Amino acid sequence: MNETRNIIVGLDIGRTYSQICYFDRKEREPVSISVKAGSNLYEFATLLSKTPGKEIWHCGLEAEFHTAHEGDIPVHGILGICARETPVEIDGTSYLPEELMENYLSGCIELLGIGEPVRQIKGIMATVPILNAPLVRTLQKAGERLGFSREQFYIQDYAESFYYYAMNHRKENWNRRAGWFIFDVNQVSFAKLEIDTARRPMLAAVRYGETVMLPEDPEERDDAFHQLIADSCRNDAYTSIYMVGPGFDQSWAVRSVPYLCRNQRHVYYGNNLYVKGACFGAREKSGEDELKGFQYLSPMMIKSNVQMEMDVNGSVRNVAIVEAGKLWYEVYTSLELILDEKEELEFTVIPMEGGSRTRFVMKLPGLPKRPNKTSRLRLTVSYENEEQCVILAEDLGFGELFPSSRKVWTEKVSW
């Protein structure tokens, strides 16, 4: 990799295997990193290991080697560990999930071969099969422990990675459906990317369909997949069909593949969709807007704008505190304000899909009595999930004249 500045990175952390890639600015494509020099081996085990009695950690191929030949202690199922937020004991020591994920991420990033990742990486996206709140928090903490800011380290699930890949892979996907068959050994699920071109911004959503079990017998397996294609695609116009995951093989898909290619559908199969989608997502969220004019509708998206009326340099304005359309775990607003003839905070909530505005007032009981405009607060707004907002206000006082009372008020609101 020749780039030494503004590097964009995609990292797919799967349950069994992981991959990493970077964005080649000349070719304008993500390029996968081989884990073994001179080979086309891009997948490595989602495995962490520890050298007994020492704080030495290995990941991927190195973890497999040291576990098999050097007596390392393996740490399997790191995604499951991180999704529980419960410390685990390894080699007689208790480790937080974010410590384990920090070591795993560090080992993955080493594959890029760059000297100063925090300084050289503009954006890195970690994608995982499914996100929940504990896993989000663990990944964010691990990124922070490595020194990455929230403006550098991003997280998304496989559905969002599919969106970014499909939208960047073929521009024809911008105004027609793209299909997605997800194989998992003896199971296959269908989903589709739909674009509402009548809206501004244009709205993109991944809709999940049916899941079926695939028999072991090749002919029966082919029949089951053929039926799922018929039930899922029908005669709808699909510009592209993507197939990912273990369990598909053209040797048994005798009837399925020709049927899948009907109506001029372009069919793609591979194992690098998620990692490349993560890379495209990192580029987008780093401010290099290629999909300006599109809004991805994630189930984890904030659906309301939140504003406060403030006097800014002598002019009364509605200041945005939360922007609708962001993922709940990307929202973190921190600002300082001075109360003007008020002992409470007032917020206006505006649904992005339209509807009436609502007003929310946060009381500040026990706020010290001071002259007007001498109560300074630090306001922090974040989310615990897509519906529950956490508002934290801290009394900062006002210089030496009015020391801070150290009072902190917290409110959890669903809107």
C-alpha positions as a Markdown table, in Angstrom:
| # | Residue | x | y | z |
|---|---|---|---|---|
| 1 | Met | 0.0 | 0.0 | 0.0 |
| 2 | Asn | 1.5 | 3.3 | -1.2 |
| 3 | Glu | -0.7 | 5.7 | 0.7 |
| 4 | Thr | 0.8 | 7.3 | 3.8 |
| 5 | Arg | -1.9 | 9.9 | 4.5 |
| 6 | Asn | -5.7 | 10.1 | 4.6 |
| 7 | Ile | -6.0 | 6.3 | 4.6 |
| 8 | Ile | -9.6 | 4.9 | 4.5 |
| 9 | Val | -9.9 | 1.4 | 6.0 |
| 10 | Gly | -12.7 | -1.3 | 6.0 |
| 11 | Leu | -12.6 | -4.1 | 8.6 |
| 12 | Asp | -15.1 | -7.0 | 8.5 |
| 13 | Ile | -15.2 | -8.8 | 11.9 |
| 14 | Gly | -17.2 | -12.0 | 11.2 |
| 15 | Arg | -18.1 | -14.6 | 13.7 |
| 16 | Thr | -15.6 | -17.0 | 12.2 |
| 17 | Tyr | -13.4 | -15.1 | 9.8 |
| 18 | Ser | -12.4 | -11.4 | 9.3 |
| 19 | Gln | -11.0 | -9.3 | 6.5 |
| 20 | Ile | -9.4 | -5.9 | 6.1 |
| 21 | Cys | -9.0 | -3.6 | 3.1 |
| 22 | Tyr | -8.0 | 0.0 | 2.3 |
| 23 | Phe | -9.3 | 2.5 | -0.3 |
| 24 | Asp | -7.1 | 2.9 | -3.3 |
| 25 | Arg | -7.6 | 6.5 | -4.3 |
| 26 | Lys | -6.1 | 6.0 | -7.8 |
| 27 | Glu | -8.3 | 3.1 | -8.7 |
| 28 | Arg | -11.2 | 4.4 | -6.6 |
| 29 | Glu | -11.8 | 0.9 | -5.2 |
| 30 | Pro | -11.2 | -0.9 | -1.9 |
| 31 | Val | -8.2 | -3.2 | -2.1 |
| 32 | Ser | -8.1 | -6.3 | 0.1 |
| 33 | Ile | -5.0 | -7.0 | 2.2 |
| 34 | Ser | -3.6 | -10.5 | 1.9 |
| 35 | Val | -2.7 | -12.0 | 5.3 |
| 36 | Lys | 0.2 | -14.0 | 3.8 |
| 37 | Ala | 2.7 | -12.3 | 1.5 |
| 38 | Gly | 2.5 | -13.3 | -2.1 |
| 39 | Ser | -0.8 | -15.1 | -1.7 |
| 40 | Asn | -4.5 | -14.5 | -2.3 |
| 41 | Leu | -5.4 | -15.4 | 1.2 |
| 42 | Tyr | -7.6 | -12.5 | 2.4 |
| 43 | Glu | -9.6 | -14.1 | 5.2 |
| 44 | Phe | -8.2 | -14.7 | 8.7 |
| 45 | Ala | -9.7 | -16.4 | 11.7 |
| 46 | Thr | -11.6 | -14.2 | 14.1 |
| 47 | Leu | -9.4 | -15.5 | 16.9 |
| 48 | Leu | -7.4 | -13.8 | 19.6 |
| 49 | Ser | -4.8 | -15.7 | 21.7 |
| 50 | Lys | -2.6 | -14.9 | 24.7 |
| 51 | Thr | 0.9 | -16.1 | 25.6 |
| 52 | Pro | 0.7 | -17.7 | 29.1 |
| 53 | Gly | 2.2 | -15.5 | 31.8 |
| 54 | Lys | 2.8 | -12.5 | 29.5 |
| 55 | Glu | 0.8 | -9.7 | 28.1 |
| 56 | Ile | 1.5 | -10.8 | 24.5 |
| 57 | Trp | -1.5 | -11.2 | 22.2 |
| 58 | His | -1.8 | -12.6 | 18.7 |
| 59 | Cys | -4.7 | -12.4 | 16.3 |
| 60 | Gly | -5.8 | -14.2 | 13.1 |
| 61 | Leu | -3.2 | -16.5 | 11.5 |
| 62 | Glu | -0.7 | -15.7 | 14.2 |
| 63 | Ala | -3.2 | -16.7 | 16.9 |
| 64 | Glu | -3.9 | -20.0 | 15.1 |
| 65 | Phe | -0.2 | -20.7 | 14.8 |
| 66 | His | 0.7 | -19.8 | 18.4 |
| 67 | Thr | -2.3 | -21.7 | 19.8 |
| 68 | Ala | -1.4 | -24.8 | 17.8 |
| 69 | His | 2.4 | -24.7 | 18.3 |
| 70 | Glu | 3.4 | -22.3 | 21.1 |
| 71 | Gly | 0.9 | -23.0 | 23.8 |
| 72 | Asp | -1.1 | -19.8 | 23.5 |
| 73 | Ile | -4.5 | -19.6 | 25.2 |
| 74 | Pro | -7.2 | -19.1 | 22.6 |
| 75 | Val | -10.0 | -16.6 | 23.0 |
| 76 | His | -12.8 | -17.8 | 20.8 |
| 77 | Gly | -16.1 | -16.0 | 20.1 |
| 78 | Ile | -14.8 | -12.5 | 20.7 |
| 79 | Leu | -18.0 | -10.9 | 19.2 |
| 80 | Gly | -20.1 | -12.8 | 21.6 |
| 81 | Ile | -17.9 | -11.8 | 24.5 |
| 82 | Cys | -18.1 | -8.1 | 23.5 |
| 83 | Ala | -21.9 | -8.3 | 23.0 |
| 84 | Arg | -22.3 | -9.2 | 26.7 |
| 85 | Glu | -20.0 | -6.6 | 28.3 |
| 86 | Thr | -19.0 | -9.1 | 31.0 |
| 87 | Pro | -15.4 | -9.4 | 32.1 |
| 88 | Val | -13.8 | -12.8 | 31.2 |
| 89 | Glu | -10.9 | -14.6 | 32.9 |
| 90 | Ile | -8.0 | -15.5 | 30.8 |
| 91 | Asp | -4.7 | -16.9 | 32.2 |
| 92 | Gly | -5.8 | -16.1 | 35.7 |
| 93 | Thr | -6.5 | -12.4 | 35.0 |
| 94 | Ser | -9.9 | -10.7 | 34.4 |
| 95 | Tyr | -10.2 | -8.7 | 31.2 |
| 96 | Leu | -12.8 | -6.3 | 30.1 |
| 97 | Pro | -14.3 | -7.0 | 26.6 |
| 98 | Glu | -13.0 | -3.7 | 25.3 |
| 99 | Glu | -9.5 | -4.8 | 26.3 |
| 100 | Leu | -9.8 | -7.9 | 24.3 |
| 101 | Met | -11.3 | -6.1 | 21.3 |
| 102 | Glu | -8.5 | -3.5 | 21.5 |
| 103 | Asn | -5.9 | -6.2 | 21.2 |
| 104 | Tyr | -7.8 | -7.8 | 18.3 |
| 105 | Leu | -8.3 | -4.5 | 16.4 |
| 106 | Ser | -4.6 | -3.7 | 17.0 |
| 107 | Gly | -3.6 | -7.0 | 15.4 |
| 108 | Cys | -5.9 | -6.4 | 12.4 |
| 109 | Ile | -4.6 | -2.9 | 11.8 |
| 110 | Glu | -1.0 | -4.2 | 11.9 |
| 111 | Leu | -1.8 | -6.0 | 8.6 |
| 112 | Leu | -2.0 | -2.6 | 6.9 |
| 113 | Gly | 1.7 | -2.1 | 7.5 |
| 114 | Ile | 1.5 | 1.6 | 8.5 |
| 115 | Gly | 3.7 | 3.1 | 11.1 |
| 116 | Glu | 1.3 | 5.5 | 12.9 |
| 117 | Pro | -2.3 | 4.4 | 12.4 |
| 118 | Val | -4.0 | 7.1 | 14.5 |
| 119 | Arg | -2.2 | 9.8 | 12.6 |
| 120 | Gln | -2.4 | 8.3 | 9.1 |
| 121 | Ile | -5.9 | 6.8 | 9.1 |
| 122 | Lys | -8.6 | 9.3 | 8.2 |
| 123 | Gly | -11.4 | 6.8 | 8.8 |
| 124 | Ile | -11.8 | 3.1 | 9.7 |
| 125 | Met | -15.1 | 1.3 | 9.7 |
| 126 | Ala | -15.6 | -2.0 | 11.6 |
| 127 | Thr | -18.6 | -4.0 | 10.3 |
| 128 | Val | -20.1 | -6.9 | 12.2 |
| 129 | Pro | -23.1 | -9.2 | 11.4 |
| 130 | Ile | -25.5 | -7.7 | 13.9 |
| 131 | Leu | -25.2 | -4.8 | 16.3 |
| 132 | Asn | -26.6 | -4.4 | 19.8 |
| 133 | Ala | -26.0 | -1.7 | 22.3 |
| 134 | Pro | -23.4 | -3.6 | 24.4 |
| 135 | Leu | -21.4 | -4.5 | 21.3 |
| 136 | Val | -21.5 | -0.8 | 20.1 |
| 137 | Arg | -20.2 | 0.4 | 23.4 |
| 138 | Thr | -17.4 | -2.2 | 23.5 |
| 139 | Leu | -16.3 | -1.4 | 20.0 |
| 140 | Gln | -16.3 | 2.4 | 20.7 |
| 141 | Lys | -14.3 | 1.9 | 23.9 |
| 142 | Ala | -11.8 | -0.3 | 22.0 |
| 143 | Gly | -11.4 | 2.3 | 19.3 |
| 144 | Glu | -10.8 | 5.0 | 22.0 |
| 145 | Arg | -8.3 | 2.9 | 23.8 |
| 146 | Leu | -6.3 | 2.7 | 20.5 |
| 147 | Gly | -6.4 | 6.5 | 20.3 |
| 148 | Phe | -9.0 | 6.9 | 17.5 |
| 149 | Ser | -11.5 | 9.7 | 17.8 |
| 150 | Arg | -15.2 | 9.3 | 17.1 |
| 151 | Glu | -14.5 | 11.2 | 13.8 |
| 152 | Gln | -12.1 | 8.4 | 12.8 |
| 153 | Phe | -13.6 | 5.1 | 14.1 |
| 154 | Tyr | -17.0 | 4.0 | 12.8 |
| 155 | Ile | -19.2 | 1.0 | 13.2 |
| 156 | Gln | -22.0 | -0.5 | 11.1 |
| 157 | Asp | -23.8 | -3.8 | 10.6 |
| 158 | Tyr | -23.7 | -6.1 | 7.5 |
| 159 | Ala | -27.0 | -4.6 | 6.2 |
| 160 | Glu | -25.5 | -1.1 | 6.0 |
| 161 | Ser | -22.3 | -2.6 | 4.5 |
| 162 | Phe | -24.5 | -4.2 | 1.8 |
| 163 | Tyr | -26.0 | -0.8 | 1.2 |
| 164 | Tyr | -22.7 | 1.0 | 0.7 |
| 165 | Tyr | -21.3 | -1.8 | -1.4 |
| 166 | Ala | -24.3 | -2.0 | -3.7 |
| 167 | Met | -24.5 | 1.8 | -4.2 |
| 168 | Asn | -20.9 | 2.1 | -5.0 |
| 169 | His | -20.6 | -1.1 | -7.1 |
| 170 | Arg | -23.1 | -0.2 | -9.8 |
| 171 | Lys | -24.9 | 3.2 | -10.3 |
| 172 | Glu | -27.8 | 1.2 | -11.8 |
| 173 | Asn | -28.6 | 0.2 | -8.2 |
| 174 | Trp | -29.4 | 3.8 | -7.5 |
| 175 | Asn | -32.9 | 3.6 | -9.0 |
| 176 | Arg | -33.6 | -0.1 | -9.2 |
| 177 | Arg | -33.7 | -2.9 | -6.6 |
| 178 | Ala | -30.7 | -4.9 | -5.7 |
| 179 | Gly | -31.1 | -8.4 | -4.2 |
| 180 | Trp | -29.1 | -10.1 | -1.5 |
| 181 | Phe | -28.9 | -13.8 | -0.7 |
| 182 | Ile | -27.2 | -14.5 | 2.6 |
| 183 | Phe | -25.9 | -18.1 | 2.9 |
| 184 | Asp | -24.9 | -19.6 | 6.2 |
| 185 | Val | -23.9 | -23.2 | 5.6 |
| 186 | Asn | -27.3 | -24.9 | 5.4 |
| 187 | Gln | -29.5 | -21.8 | 5.6 |
| 188 | Val | -30.1 | -19.0 | 3.2 |
| 189 | Ser | -32.0 | -15.7 | 3.7 |
| 190 | Phe | -33.2 | -13.1 | 1.2 |
| 191 | Ala | -33.1 | -9.3 | 1.5 |
| 192 | Lys | -33.4 | -6.4 | -0.9 |
| 193 | Leu | -32.2 | -2.8 | -1.2 |
| 194 | Glu | -35.0 | -0.5 | -2.2 |
| 195 | Ile | -34.6 | 3.2 | -3.2 |
| 196 | Asp | -37.5 | 5.7 | -2.9 |
| 197 | Thr | -36.5 | 8.1 | -5.7 |
| 198 | Ala | -39.6 | 10.2 | -5.2 |
| 199 | Arg | -38.3 | 11.6 | -1.9 |
| 200 | Arg | -35.6 | 14.2 | -1.3 |
| 201 | Pro | -33.2 | 13.1 | -0.1 |
| 202 | Met | -33.8 | 9.7 | -1.8 |
| 203 | Leu | -34.5 | 7.1 | 0.9 |
| 204 | Ala | -32.7 | 3.7 | 0.8 |
| 205 | Ala | -33.7 | 0.8 | 3.0 |
| 206 | Val | -32.8 | -2.9 | 3.3 |
| 207 | Arg | -36.0 | -5.1 | 3.6 |
| 208 | Tyr | -35.6 | -8.7 | 4.8 |
| 209 | Gly | -37.6 | -11.5 | 3.3 |
| 210 | Glu | -37.8 | -15.2 | 3.8 |
| 211 | Thr | -35.2 | -17.6 | 5.3 |
| 212 | Val | -35.2 | -21.3 | 4.3 |
| 213 | Met | -33.1 | -24.3 | 5.4 |
| 214 | Leu | -31.2 | -26.1 | 2.6 |
| 215 | Pro | -31.2 | -29.9 | 2.5 |
| 216 | Glu | -27.9 | -31.8 | 2.3 |
| 217 | Asp | -28.9 | -33.6 | -0.9 |
| 218 | Pro | -27.6 | -31.5 | -3.9 |
| 219 | Glu | -30.8 | -31.8 | -6.0 |
| 220 | Glu | -33.1 | -31.0 | -3.1 |
| 221 | Arg | -30.8 | -28.1 | -2.1 |
| 222 | Asp | -31.0 | -26.8 | -5.7 |
| 223 | Asp | -34.8 | -27.1 | -5.6 |
| 224 | Ala | -35.1 | -25.3 | -2.2 |
| 225 | Phe | -32.9 | -22.4 | -3.4 |
| 226 | His | -34.8 | -22.2 | -6.7 |
| 227 | Gln | -38.1 | -21.9 | -4.9 |
| 228 | Leu | -36.7 | -19.1 | -2.6 |
| 229 | Ile | -35.6 | -17.2 | -5.7 |
| 230 | Ala | -39.0 | -17.6 | -7.3 |
| 231 | Asp | -40.8 | -16.5 | -4.1 |
| 232 | Ser | -38.5 | -13.6 | -3.4 |
| 233 | Cys | -37.7 | -12.1 | -6.8 |
| 234 | Arg | -40.8 | -13.0 | -8.8 |
| 235 | Asn | -40.9 | -10.8 | -11.9 |
| 236 | Asp | -39.7 | -7.7 | -10.1 |
| 237 | Ala | -36.9 | -5.7 | -11.8 |
| 238 | Tyr | -33.6 | -6.3 | -10.1 |
| 239 | Thr | -30.5 | -4.8 | -11.6 |
| 240 | Ser | -28.1 | -6.8 | -9.4 |
| 241 | Ile | -28.2 | -9.9 | -7.2 |
| 242 | Tyr | -25.5 | -10.5 | -4.6 |
| 243 | Met | -24.8 | -13.8 | -2.9 |
| 244 | Val | -22.5 | -14.0 | 0.1 |
| 245 | Gly | -21.5 | -16.5 | 2.8 |
| 246 | Pro | -20.6 | -20.2 | 3.1 |
| 247 | Gly | -23.0 | -22.8 | 1.7 |
| 248 | Phe | -23.3 | -21.8 | -1.9 |
| 249 | Asp | -21.6 | -23.8 | -4.7 |
| 250 | Gln | -22.3 | -23.8 | -8.4 |
| 251 | Ser | -21.9 | -27.5 | -8.5 |
| 252 | Trp | -25.3 | -28.1 | -6.9 |
| 253 | Ala | -27.0 | -24.9 | -8.1 |
| 254 | Val | -27.8 | -26.4 | -11.6 |
| 255 | Arg | -31.3 | -24.9 | -12.0 |
| 256 | Ser | -30.9 | -22.0 | -9.5 |
| 257 | Val | -28.2 | -20.0 | -11.2 |
| 258 | Pro | -29.8 | -19.8 | -14.7 |
| 259 | Tyr | -33.1 | -18.9 | -13.1 |
| 260 | Leu | -31.4 | -16.2 | -11.0 |
| 261 | Cys | -29.9 | -14.7 | -14.1 |
| 262 | Arg | -33.2 | -14.2 | -15.9 |
| 263 | Asn | -34.5 | -10.8 | -16.9 |
| 264 | Gln | -31.0 | -9.5 | -17.4 |
| 265 | Arg | -30.1 | -9.6 | -13.8 |
| 266 | His | -26.4 | -9.3 | -13.0 |
| 267 | Val | -25.4 | -11.9 | -10.4 |
| 268 | Tyr | -22.3 | -11.7 | -8.2 |
| 269 | Tyr | -20.9 | -14.1 | -5.7 |
| 270 | Gly | -18.0 | -13.5 | -3.4 |
| 271 | Asn | -16.8 | -13.1 | 0.2 |
| 272 | Asn | -15.6 | -9.5 | 0.2 |
| 273 | Leu | -18.8 | -7.6 | 0.0 |
| 274 | Tyr | -18.9 | -6.7 | 3.7 |
| 275 | Val | -15.3 | -5.5 | 4.0 |
| 276 | Lys | -15.5 | -3.4 | 0.8 |
| 277 | Gly | -18.9 | -2.0 | 2.0 |
| 278 | Ala | -17.3 | -1.1 | 5.2 |
| 279 | Cys | -14.5 | 0.7 | 3.3 |
| 280 | Phe | -17.0 | 2.6 | 1.2 |
| 281 | Gly | -18.9 | 3.5 | 4.4 |
| 282 | Ala | -15.8 | 4.8 | 6.1 |
| 283 | Arg | -15.1 | 7.0 | 3.0 |
| 284 | Glu | -18.6 | 8.4 | 3.1 |
| 285 | Lys | -18.6 | 9.1 | 6.9 |
| 286 | Ser | -15.2 | 10.7 | 6.6 |
| 287 | Gly | -16.8 | 13.5 | 4.6 |
| 288 | Glu | -15.9 | 12.3 | 1.1 |
| 289 | Asp | -19.6 | 12.3 | 0.0 |
| 290 | Glu | -20.2 | 10.1 | -2.9 |
| 291 | Leu | -23.8 | 9.4 | -2.0 |
| 292 | Lys | -24.9 | 12.9 | -1.4 |
| 293 | Gly | -28.7 | 13.0 | -1.9 |
| 294 | Phe | -29.3 | 9.6 | -0.4 |
| 295 | Gln | -30.4 | 8.7 | 3.1 |
| 296 | Tyr | -30.0 | 5.2 | 4.4 |
| 297 | Leu | -32.9 | 4.2 | 6.7 |
| 298 | Ser | -31.3 | 2.1 | 9.4 |
| 299 | Pro | -33.5 | 0.6 | 12.2 |
| 300 | Met | -30.9 | 2.2 | 14.5 |
| 301 | Met | -31.4 | 5.6 | 13.1 |
| 302 | Ile | -32.6 | 8.7 | 15.1 |
| 303 | Lys | -35.9 | 9.8 | 13.7 |
| 304 | Ser | -36.3 | 13.2 | 15.3 |
| 305 | Asn | -34.4 | 16.5 | 15.2 |
| 306 | Val | -33.8 | 18.1 | 18.6 |
| 307 | Gln | -33.3 | 21.9 | 18.9 |
| 308 | Met | -32.8 | 24.5 | 21.6 |
| 309 | Glu | -33.5 | 28.2 | 21.2 |
| 310 | Met | -30.4 | 30.2 | 22.1 |
| 311 | Asp | -29.0 | 33.7 | 21.9 |
| 312 | Val | -25.9 | 33.3 | 19.8 |
| 313 | Asn | -23.9 | 36.6 | 19.5 |
| 314 | Gly | -26.9 | 38.7 | 20.1 |
| 315 | Ser | -29.1 | 36.8 | 17.6 |
| 316 | Val | -31.8 | 34.3 | 18.8 |
| 317 | Arg | -31.4 | 31.0 | 16.8 |
| 318 | Asn | -32.7 | 27.4 | 16.9 |
| 319 | Val | -29.5 | 25.4 | 17.5 |
| 320 | Ala | -29.5 | 21.8 | 16.4 |
| 321 | Ile | -28.6 | 19.5 | 19.3 |
| 322 | Val | -29.4 | 16.2 | 17.5 |
| 323 | Glu | -29.8 | 15.6 | 13.8 |
| 324 | Ala | -32.3 | 13.1 | 12.6 |
| 325 | Gly | -30.9 | 10.5 | 10.2 |
| 326 | Lys | -27.8 | 9.7 | 12.3 |
| 327 | Leu | -27.3 | 6.3 | 13.9 |
| 328 | Trp | -28.0 | 6.5 | 17.6 |
| 329 | Tyr | -24.5 | 5.5 | 18.6 |
| 330 | Glu | -23.0 | 8.3 | 16.4 |
| 331 | Val | -24.8 | 11.0 | 18.3 |
| 332 | Tyr | -22.7 | 12.8 | 20.9 |
| 333 | Thr | -23.3 | 16.5 | 21.5 |
| 334 | Ser | -21.3 | 18.5 | 24.1 |
| 335 | Leu | -21.6 | 22.2 | 24.5 |
| 336 | Glu | -21.6 | 24.9 | 27.2 |
| 337 | Leu | -24.3 | 27.4 | 27.7 |
| 338 | Ile | -25.3 | 30.2 | 30.1 |
| 339 | Leu | -28.8 | 30.4 | 31.6 |
| 340 | Asp | -30.7 | 33.6 | 30.9 |
| 341 | Glu | -33.5 | 34.2 | 33.3 |
| 342 | Lys | -34.2 | 30.4 | 33.4 |
| 343 | Glu | -33.8 | 27.6 | 35.8 |
| 344 | Glu | -34.6 | 24.9 | 33.3 |
| 345 | Leu | -33.6 | 23.6 | 29.8 |
| 346 | Glu | -36.2 | 23.5 | 27.0 |
| 347 | Phe | -35.9 | 21.3 | 23.9 |
| 348 | Thr | -38.0 | 21.2 | 20.7 |
| 349 | Val | -38.4 | 17.8 | 19.1 |
| 350 | Ile | -39.2 | 17.7 | 15.4 |
| 351 | Pro | -40.0 | 14.3 | 13.7 |
| 352 | Met | -38.1 | 13.9 | 10.4 |
| 353 | Glu | -41.1 | 12.3 | 8.8 |
| 354 | Gly | -43.3 | 15.3 | 9.6 |
| 355 | Gly | -45.9 | 15.6 | 12.3 |
| 356 | Ser | -46.3 | 18.0 | 15.2 |
| 357 | Arg | -43.4 | 19.4 | 17.2 |
| 358 | Thr | -43.2 | 18.6 | 20.8 |
| 359 | Arg | -41.7 | 20.5 | 23.7 |
| 360 | Phe | -39.6 | 19.0 | 26.5 |
| 361 | Val | -38.6 | 20.8 | 29.6 |
| 362 | Met | -35.8 | 19.5 | 31.8 |
| 363 | Lys | -35.9 | 20.8 | 35.4 |
| 364 | Leu | -32.8 | 21.6 | 37.3 |
| 365 | Pro | -33.7 | 21.1 | 41.0 |
| 366 | Gly | -31.2 | 22.5 | 43.4 |
| 367 | Leu | -29.6 | 24.8 | 40.9 |
| 368 | Pro | -27.8 | 27.5 | 43.1 |
| 369 | Lys | -29.4 | 30.9 | 43.2 |
| 370 | Arg | -27.2 | 33.3 | 41.3 |
| 371 | Pro | -27.6 | 36.6 | 39.5 |
| 372 | Asn | -28.9 | 36.3 | 35.9 |
| 373 | Lys | -26.4 | 35.0 | 33.3 |
| 374 | Thr | -24.0 | 33.7 | 36.0 |
| 375 | Ser | -25.0 | 30.0 | 35.8 |
| 376 | Arg | -22.9 | 28.1 | 33.2 |
| 377 | Leu | -23.8 | 24.6 | 32.3 |
| 378 | Arg | -22.1 | 21.8 | 30.3 |
| 379 | Leu | -24.8 | 20.0 | 28.3 |
| 380 | Thr | -24.1 | 16.5 | 26.9 |
| 381 | Val | -26.6 | 14.6 | 24.8 |
| 382 | Ser | -26.2 | 10.9 | 23.7 |
| 383 | Tyr | -28.4 | 7.9 | 23.1 |
| 384 | Glu | -28.7 | 4.4 | 24.7 |
| 385 | Asn | -30.7 | 3.2 | 21.7 |
| 386 | Glu | -32.6 | 4.6 | 18.7 |
| 387 | Glu | -35.4 | 5.8 | 20.9 |
| 388 | Gln | -33.9 | 6.7 | 24.3 |
| 389 | Cys | -32.0 | 9.9 | 24.6 |
| 390 | Val | -29.8 | 10.7 | 27.6 |
| 391 | Ile | -29.4 | 14.3 | 28.6 |
| 392 | Leu | -26.7 | 15.3 | 31.1 |
| 393 | Ala | -26.3 | 18.8 | 32.5 |
| 394 | Glu | -23.4 | 19.8 | 34.8 |
| 395 | Asp | -23.2 | 23.0 | 36.8 |
| 396 | Leu | -19.8 | 24.7 | 36.0 |
| 397 | Gly | -20.4 | 27.8 | 38.1 |
| 398 | Phe | -19.1 | 31.1 | 36.8 |
| 399 | Gly | -15.4 | 31.7 | 37.4 |
| 400 | Glu | -14.1 | 32.5 | 40.8 |
| 401 | Leu | -17.2 | 34.6 | 41.7 |
| 402 | Phe | -19.6 | 31.6 | 41.6 |
| 403 | Pro | -17.8 | 28.3 | 42.0 |
| 404 | Ser | -19.3 | 25.1 | 40.6 |
| 405 | Ser | -21.8 | 23.3 | 42.9 |
| 406 | Arg | -20.7 | 20.1 | 41.2 |
| 407 | Lys | -24.4 | 19.2 | 40.7 |
| 408 | Val | -25.2 | 17.0 | 37.8 |
| 409 | Trp | -28.7 | 16.4 | 36.4 |
| 410 | Thr | -29.5 | 13.4 | 34.2 |
| 411 | Glu | -32.7 | 12.8 | 32.2 |
| 412 | Lys | -33.6 | 9.8 | 30.0 |
| 413 | Val | -36.2 | 10.7 | 27.4 |
| 414 | Ser | -37.9 | 8.6 | 24.7 |
| 415 | Trp | -38.8 | 10.6 | 21.6 |
